[in-house]
Amino acid sequence: IPDELLEEIFIRLPTPDALARASAACTSFRCVIKGRAFRRRFRTLHRPPLLGFMDVGGFYPAQAPHPSAPVAGALAPCAADFSFVPAVVSSSSYFVPPGVQDDGEGPRWRPRDVRDGRVLLDWRSFYPRSVLRWSYPEDGSRVSILMDSRELGDEERCDRPTWTKRERCNAADFHLAVCDPLSSRYVLLPTIPEDLAAQPQDRLHGFEPVLAPNTRDDGEEKPFKVICIARYMTKLVLFVLPSTTMQWSMVEPPISPSLERMSCFDCVRCCFYWTKPYGWSDHLMVLDTRTLRFSTVDLLTGYHVELSDLPDECFAHRHPMAVVMGREGALEMFSLVSQHGSFALYHTSLKNNSHQWKLEKIIQLPGQYHSICTIGAAEGFLFFRGAPEGIHIGNVDCYSMEVKTYEITKVCTKMENTFNPRRALPYFSFPPLLSEPTI
């Protein structure tokens, strides 16, 4: 059979693991499948498989009977390992408070964002460094400091004289890297220069680094862009680093958007959409990663007015809303509603020429759980997790729902603190046989 006909046969195989089995059959098959033109064509026609979820605690691969379980199980050791990225030697990267026993989870690279097969890492302990609104007094003013979250709630410590020896917190304190775990390639990003970090002349109390989505799809190695959203007491600033220059720049938007929880966002068509972690707001805050400009989308119109009139306890769960890629340019949202002990997702859409949110469908979720919260959305899927009654720390089930078909599939079971769940990052990627290194 000529190679061009073999390509037409192989391109119709439904999953990457089926293609991998074909590649293992003989040398001639493998040569066809390893061809760059064929791999580019396959990636264009097929969505990358969901390999699992990442969080600060590790990687949780998709488990059987999920269709990605075979390839996820084979690639899990690579996806969970960032040891190939060199360690950062910095006294300010990690701090164990006086009287607190180190749990052995010392500083190391941990995932902060995932997009297009790349993972954005920051150097920290298991507990994320937080920038607090309150801090210790010095020279008649307040000094903000970096803290591990295990220190939260002990306000007496903020007056200890020993804390005055710690560094003032600014954007230059954060160490970042971007890696492709399946190819073991990485780029250490330069820290934000001290003079640039000092330009806002304000006290920092929020810092969220994200990976901007790719705007090119030519099959070649693509550049990436890292955006650090820095929230100060009186303003919000963007620090931007494109991989083409590896130079940081600062952008101060003409308006200072209010982001109650900076990590509570979804990415749709090169834009980040922020939703409230609990309940409803009047609008969605939007950041266009191409122009680096903020805008808003009216939220309380059409059917959303009815949803917002429901009792507050219907939305008494974390991250009740998620924004997803819409059909034919529409913006679509799923709102998690709890009523009478059951959970449902309300699918609404906002057409391009309309200002009214319209109800599309109500999807009932599995009924065996005491609590459910959405995890986020990516690659045409919405993700949520369900926890049984009476557990504080225990196993929770993670699910995906395909937006177009509403098909719900269990992805995996993982250990979770249900009162303070970690931010889970869905990780999609083709296996190395079909992909090019993204770094």
Salt bridges, closest charged atoms under 4 A:
GLU8 OE1 - ARG12 NH1 3.11
GLU8 OE2 - ARG41 NH1 2.85
ASP17 OD2 - ARG21 NH1 3.37
ASP55 OD2 - LYS414 NZ 3.34
ASP55 OD1 - ARG422 NH1 3.60
GLU105 OE1 - ARG108 NH2 3.41
GLU105 OE1 - ARG110 NH2 3.15
ASP113 OD2 - ARG115 NH2 2.74
ASP113 OD1 - ARG423 NH2 3.98
ASP122 OD2 - ARG112 NH1 2.67
ASP122 OD1 - ARG124 NE 2.80
GLU138 OE2 - ARG168 NH2 2.48
ASP148 OD2 - ARG150 NH2 3.95
GLU151 OE1 - ARG166 NH1 3.95
ASP154 OD2 - ARG157 NE 2.87
GLU208 OE1 - ARG112 NH2 3.69
GLU208 OE2 - ARG423 NH1 3.25
ASP218 OD2 - ARG216 NH2 2.78
GLU220 OE1 - ARG36 NH1 3.63
GLU220 OE2 - ARG40 NH2 2.97
GLU252 OE2 - LYS235 NZ 3.99
ASP288 OD1 - ARG290 NE 3.09
GLU332 OE1 - ARG327 NH1 3.19
GLU332 OE1 - HIS347 NE2 2.40
ASP397 OD1 - LYS410 NZ 3.45
GLU402 OE2 - ARG47 NH2 2.93
GLU416 OE2 - LYS414 NZ 2.78
GLU436 OE2 - ARG36 NE 3.51
GLU436 OE2 - ARG39 NH2 2.85
